[in-house]
Amino acid sequence: MPSPVSKPEVCHPDRQQLIEQLSERYSSSGIRKRQLNRLLGSGLWLIWVQIVTGVKRLLDLLVSSCLILFLAPVLLILWSMDKSRGGGIVGTQRLGRWGCIYRELAFRTGPFRALPALFNVWKGDISLVGPRAVSPGDVSPADRAAWRRFNIRPGLICLWWIRQRTNIAYGSESEVDSEYLDSQSIWGDLAIGLRAIPAAFYGEGISAAPDRIDFLGIPIDNLTMDEAIEQIILRAHRPTPSQVCFVNADCVNISWRDAGYSRILQSSGMVLADGIGVKLAGRILNTNIRQNVNGTDLFPLLCAEMERQGTSLYLLGGKPGVAADVAGWISRNYPGLNTRGHQHGFFAKEDTAEILRGIRDSGADILLVAFGAPRQDKWIREHLGETGARLSIGVGGLFDFYSGRISRAPIWMREIGMEWFYRFLQEPRRMWRRYFVGNAVFLSRVLLNRRRGGAAA
């Protein structure tokens, strides 16, 4: 029999095109072309970096020169006063760019002790804006993530410093440094410099303060964000149900005219300080608030920890569809977090028993209730033993943010303590009385308490 004739293999057009592309890519000319493009690309990038660095250095030189000339009489007076007390200008070893050591100038004492560091800016040891200048012993050679900050000059002003003063320095300093390095620009540095002006009036960031304080008659758990999350998780696994409340300036105002709400705050398992108003009031009353533990910033951090710990959640509140949207946000961002159920807050009173049964049957460890203060806190107290949840938290308008219904204030407004003004701009008809009348009432009561000699009670 004649042997069969094999048919020539037909190359698919897409496959033929791919073969031609690979042949061109790995040919001698293709390799040379790629090497040239890589060289040009890296060269242009280095040129761009040098331009940006040069512009920043020029601005540092101009601004520091102007400030030194303008403040020369003040610097001389401060130096004379410090010298008369046995002080003067001292130099402290710090790590500069590339890890090089320089001596940072400062007065020995006084609130303006950092002003001589303007001469370090003028010399080029540091920049006006950058990561915080640290001592040689503060950074381990093995901590490669921390050493990334030395790719640029340290700054007289840093993002971490601003957030400390407005009590929103969550996480670690290295994370904030990375955030700055990833988005650094001339305009960004200018914005940080402007944000430092109001931050300077908020007082120092507080790390050491009593864990529990009496704030205008309200006992507050004076915790950092990390400590608050740790306590919430612990309470969510205890056999006895408990309640968590957030207290801001508006809540304090309500407690003064609502005795029932005031009693709830005084007897809750945990009460957390929320907002820049509470921090400023604490400063006036010499009662330091360690951190702004607001529900909106706490929520994603808590979700991450609940996901790790296997803690379950139930969402109650908001307009129809809002709680469901928050549950969707959780499932997209924290897929391992078990959200046992959700229910909007617009239900009739006669449906309460059925709602409670649904929460109880879900077996959720933590219940978030978003009715607004003081209704949410009163509802939680009334039904604390009926929900089956080990921990119930009143979260106010949190669901509106994470459902996408209302946008959060940009970080720069939070860093200058103006998030409340952003909320007013979003809903002026609903918020004007709370923020303008309410804040004035709150401040007047705080000042009156201060005048009477009270610390926080």
C-alpha positions in Angstrom: 0.0 0.0 0.0 1.3 3.5 -0.7 2.4 5.3 2.4 0.1 8.1 3.3 1.4 11.6 2.5 1.6 13.9 5.5 -0.1 17.2 5.2 2.1 20.3 5.8 1.4 21.8 9.2 -0.5 25.0 8.9 0.6 27.7 11.5 -2.2 29.6 13.1 -1.9 33.4 12.2 -1.8 34.3 16.0 0.9 31.7 16.6 2.9 32.8 13.6 2.7 36.4 14.8 3.9 35.4 18.2 6.9 33.5 16.7 7.8 36.6 14.7 7.6 38.8 17.8 9.8 36.4 19.9 12.3 36.2 17.0 12.5 40.0 16.8 12.7 40.4 20.6 15.6 38.0 21.1 17.5 38.7 18.0 20.8 40.6 18.3 19.2 43.9 17.1 16.2 43.4 19.5 18.5 42.8 22.5 20.5 45.9 21.7 17.3 48.0 21.3 16.0 46.8 24.7 19.3 47.6 26.4 19.3 51.1 24.8 15.7 51.8 26.0 16.5 50.6 29.5 19.6 52.9 29.6 17.6 55.9 28.3 14.8 55.1 30.7 17.0 54.9 33.8 19.0 57.9 32.7 15.9 60.0 32.3 14.6 58.8 35.7 17.9 59.8 37.3 17.8 63.2 35.7 14.2 63.7 36.9 15.2 62.7 40.5 18.1 65.1 40.4 15.9 67.9 39.2 13.3 67.3 41.9 16.0 67.0 44.5 17.7 70.2 43.3 14.4 72.2 43.3 13.7 71.0 46.8 17.1 71.9 48.0 16.8 75.3 46.5 13.5 75.9 48.2 15.0 74.7 51.5 17.9 77.1 51.1 15.7 80.1 50.2 13.0 79.5 52.9 15.6 78.7 55.7 17.6 81.9 54.8 14.5 84.1 54.9 13.4 82.5 58.3 16.8 82.9 59.8 17.0 86.6 58.8 13.5 87.3 59.9 13.9 85.4 63.2 17.4 86.6 64.0 16.4 89.0 66.8 14.2 86.3 68.3 16.9 83.7 68.1 19.4 86.0 69.7 17.0 86.8 72.6 16.2 83.1 73.1 19.9 82.2 73.0 20.7 84.9 75.6 17.9 83.8 77.9 18.9 80.1 77.6 22.6 81.0 78.1 21.7 82.9 81.3 20.1 79.8 82.7 23.2 77.7 82.0 22.0 76.5 78.6 22.8 77.6 75.1 22.9 75.8 71.8 23.8 72.1 71.8 24.3 69.6 69.0 22.9 66.1 69.0 24.0 63.4 66.7 21.3 62.4 64.1 21.3 60.3 61.0 21.0 62.3 57.8 20.7 61.3 54.2 22.3 57.9 53.3 22.7 57.3 57.0 25.5 60.0 57.4 25.8 61.5 60.9 25.3 65.2 61.5 24.8 67.3 64.6 21.3 68.8 65.0 21.3 72.2 66.7 18.8 73.1 69.4 18.4 75.2 72.5 18.8 73.2 75.8 15.4 74.3 77.1 12.2 76.1 76.2 9.3 75.6 73.8 11.2 77.0 70.9 14.2 74.7 71.4 14.1 73.4 67.8 14.5 76.8 66.1 18.3 76.5 65.7 17.7 73.5 63.4 17.0 76.1 60.7 20.8 76.3 60.4 20.8 72.6 59.7 18.3 73.2 56.9 20.4 76.0 55.5 23.6 73.8 55.6 21.8 70.9 53.8 21.9 68.5 56.7 18.1 68.2 56.7 15.1 69.5 54.7 12.2 71.5 55.8 9.9 68.5 55.2 10.9 64.8 55.4 10.9 61.8 57.7 11.7 62.5 61.4 15.4 62.8 62.2 16.5 59.9 64.4 19.6 59.1 66.5 22.1 56.6 65.3 21.0 54.0 67.9 17.3 54.3 67.0 17.5 52.2 63.8 18.9 48.7 63.6 21.1 47.8 60.5 18.8 44.8 60.0 15.7 47.0 59.8 15.8 47.5 56.0 12.3 49.0 55.8 13.3 51.7 58.2 16.5 52.4 56.3 14.4 53.4 53.2 13.7 56.7 54.9 17.4 57.7 54.5 17.1 57.8 50.7 16.2 61.5 51.3 17.1 64.1 53.9 15.2 64.0 57.2 12.8 66.9 57.8 12.3 69.6 60.4 8.6 68.9 59.9 7.3 65.4 59.3 3.9 63.7 58.6 4.2 61.6 61.7 4.6 64.7 63.9 1.5 66.3 62.4 -0.6 63.1 63.0 0.7 62.8 66.6 -0.5 66.3 67.4 -4.0 65.7 66.0 -4.1 62.3 67.8 -4.5 60.2 64.5 -1.0 58.7 64.5 -2.3 55.1 64.0 0.0 52.2 63.0 3.7 52.7 63.0 6.0 55.6 62.1 7.7 53.5 59.4 4.3 53.0 57.7 3.7 56.8 57.6 7.3 57.3 56.3 6.6 54.9 53.5 3.4 56.7 52.7 5.3 60.0 52.5 8.1 58.5 50.4 5.6 56.9 47.9 3.8 60.2 47.3 6.6 62.8 47.8 6.5 65.9 45.7 7.2 69.6 45.9 3.5 70.4 46.2 3.0 67.6 48.7 5.8 69.1 50.9 4.2 72.5 50.6 0.9 71.0 51.8 2.5 69.3 54.7 4.2 72.6 55.7 0.8 74.4 55.6 -0.8 71.6 57.7 1.9 71.9 60.3 0.7 75.5 61.1 -2.6 74.5 62.8 -1.1 71.2 64.1 1.4 73.3 66.1 -1.5 74.7 68.2 -2.9 71.3 69.1 -0.2 70.5 71.7 2.1 67.5 71.8 1.1 64.0 70.9 0.5 62.1 74.2 1.8 58.6 74.7 1.8 58.4 78.5 -1.4 59.3 80.3 -3.8 57.6 82.7 -5.7 54.6 81.2 -9.0 55.8 82.6 -9.9 59.5 83.2 -13.0 61.4 84.3 -13.8 63.8 81.5 -16.5 66.3 82.4 -18.3 63.7 84.5 -17.9 60.9 81.9 -15.4 58.1 82.6 -13.3 57.6 79.5 -11.0 54.7 78.7 -8.0 56.6 77.6 -6.6 54.1 75.1 -4.7 54.2 71.8 -6.3 52.7 68.7 -4.4 49.4 69.0 -5.3 49.1 72.7 -9.0 49.7 72.0 -9.1 47.0 69.3 -7.3 44.6 71.6 -9.9 45.3 74.4 -12.8 45.0 72.0 -11.7 41.5 70.8 -11.2 40.4 74.4 -14.6 41.5 75.4 -16.2 39.9 72.4 -15.2 36.5 73.7 -16.2 37.0 77.4 -19.4 35.3 78.6 -20.9 38.5 80.0 -22.3 40.9 77.4 -21.0 44.5 77.5 -21.4 47.8 75.7 -19.0 50.2 74.0 -19.7 53.9 73.5 -17.9 56.6 71.5 -18.0 60.1 73.0 -17.4 63.2 71.0 -18.3 66.9 71.8 -21.9 66.4 70.6 -22.3 63.3 72.9 -21.0 65.3 75.9 -23.6 68.0 75.1 -26.4 65.4 74.9 -25.3 63.9 78.2 -25.6 67.2 80.0 -29.3 67.4 79.1 -30.2 63.7 79.0 -29.8 62.1 82.4 -30.6 58.6 81.1 -27.9 58.8 78.4 -25.4 60.1 81.0 -26.1 57.1 83.2 -25.4 54.8 80.3 -22.1 56.4 79.6 -21.1 56.2 83.2 -21.9 52.5 83.4 -20.8 51.2 80.0 -18.1 48.6 79.7 -15.9 50.9 77.6 -16.1 54.6 76.6 -13.7 55.8 73.9 -12.7 59.4 73.1 -13.7 60.5 69.6 -12.8 63.7 67.8 -10.5 66.7 67.9 -12.9 68.5 70.2 -12.3 66.1 73.0 -8.5 66.3 72.6 -8.6 70.1 72.7 -10.9 70.1 75.7 -8.6 67.6 77.4 -5.7 70.0 76.8 -7.6 72.9 78.3 -8.5 70.8 81.3 -5.0 69.3 81.7 -6.5 65.9 81.0 -4.4 64.4 78.2 -6.3 62.3 75.6 -3.9 59.7 74.2 -5.5 59.2 70.7 -8.5 60.0 68.7 -10.2 56.6 68.8 -13.1 57.3 66.4 -15.3 54.6 64.9 -14.6 55.4 61.3 -10.8 54.9 61.6 -11.2 52.0 64.0 -13.6 50.0 61.7 -11.2 48.7 59.0 -8.5 48.0 61.7 -11.1 46.1 63.8 -12.3 44.1 60.7 -8.7 43.0 60.0 -8.2 41.8 63.6 -11.7 40.1 63.7 -10.7 38.3 60.5 -7.5 37.1 62.1 -9.2 36.1 65.3 -12.3 34.4 63.8 -14.7 36.9 65.5 -18.1 37.2 63.8 -20.2 40.4 63.2 -23.8 41.6 62.8 -24.7 45.0 61.3 -27.9 46.8 62.4 -28.8 50.3 61.4 -28.9 52.8 58.5 -31.4 53.3 55.8 -32.7 50.3 53.8 -29.8 48.9 51.8 -27.0 50.7 53.7 -26.2 47.8 56.1 -26.2 45.4 53.1 -23.7 47.7 51.3 -21.4 47.7 54.3 -21.6 43.9 54.4 -20.6 43.9 50.7 -17.6 46.2 51.5 -16.5 43.8 54.3 -16.7 40.8 52.0 -14.6 42.5 49.3 -11.9 43.8 51.7 -12.0 41.2 54.5 -13.3 38.0 52.8 -12.3 35.9 55.9 -14.5 37.9 58.2 -17.8 36.2 59.1 -20.6 38.7 58.8 -23.6 36.8 60.2 -26.3 39.1 59.1 -27.5 42.7 58.6 -30.7 44.7 59.1 -31.6 48.3 58.3 -32.6 50.5 61.2 -36.0 51.7 59.8 -38.2 49.0 61.4 -41.4 49.4 63.4 -41.3 49.0 67.2 -43.5 45.9 67.0 -40.8 44.3 64.8 -38.2 44.6 67.6 -38.7 41.1 68.9 -38.2 39.6 65.5 -35.1 41.7 64.9 -33.7 40.5 68.2 -34.4 36.9 67.4 -32.6 37.2 64.1 -29.5 38.7 65.8 -29.6 36.0 68.5 -30.0 33.2 66.0 -27.1 34.5 63.9 -24.7 33.8 66.8 -22.6 36.9 66.1 -20.0 37.9 68.6 -20.1 41.6 68.0 -23.2 43.7 67.1 -22.7 47.2 65.5 -25.7 49.5 66.0 -25.9 52.6 63.8 -28.9 54.6 65.0 -27.1 57.7 66.1 -26.5 58.9 69.7 -28.2 58.6 72.1 -30.8 56.3 70.5 -28.3 53.6 69.6 -26.8 53.5 73.1 -30.2 53.4 74.8 -31.4 50.6 72.5 -28.3 48.6 73.2 -28.7 49.0 77.0 -32.3 48.0 76.8 -31.7 44.9 74.8 -28.1 44.0 75.9 -29.0 40.6 77.2 -31.5 39.7 74.4 -29.2 40.0 71.3 -26.9 37.1 72.2 -23.9 39.2 71.1 -21.1 39.4 73.6 -20.3 43.0 72.7 -22.5 45.7 71.3 -21.1 49.0 69.9 -22.9 52.2 69.0 -21.2 53.5 65.8 -23.3 56.5 64.7 -22.9 57.3 61.0 -20.2 54.8 60.3 -22.4 52.8 57.9 -22.9 55.8 55.7 -19.2 56.1 55.1 -18.5 52.4 54.4 -21.6 51.9 52.2 -20.3 54.7 50.0 -23.3 56.9 50.7 -21.2 59.7 52.2 -17.5 60.3 51.4 -14.9 60.6 54.1 -12.9 63.8 54.6 -9.5 63.7 52.8 -6.6 62.8 55.0 -5.2 66.4 54.9 -8.4 67.7 56.5 -8.2 65.1 59.2 -4.6 66.0 59.9 -5.5 69.6 60.7 -8.6 68.6 62.8 -11.2 69.9 60.3 -13.1 66.7 59.4 -16.1 68.2 61.2 -16.1 71.1 58.7 -16.1 68.6 55.8 -19.2 66.9 57.3 -20.9 70.3 57.6 -20.2 71.0 53.9 -21.8 67.7 53.0 -25.0 68.2 55.0 -25.1 71.9 56.0 -28.9 72.0 56.9 -28.5 69.0 59.2 -25.1 69.7 60.7 -24.9 73.4 61.2 -26.6 73.4 64.6 -24.5 70.5 65.8 -21.2 71.9 64.8 -21.5 75.7 65.2 -24.0 76.0 68.0 -23.1 72.7 69.7 -19.3 73.3 69.5 -19.7 76.8 71.0 -21.8 75.4 73.9 -19.3 72.6 74.5 -16.3 75.0 74.5 -18.1 77.4 76.9 -18.8 74.6 79.3 -15.2 73.4 79.1 -13.9 76.9 79.8 -16.3 77.4 82.6 -15.1 74.2 84.2 -11.6 75.3 83.8 -12.4 78.6 85.5 -13.9 76.9 88.4 -10.7 75.0 88.8 -11.9 71.5 87.7 -9.6 69.2 85.9 -12.1 67.1 84.1 -15.0 66.5 86.5 
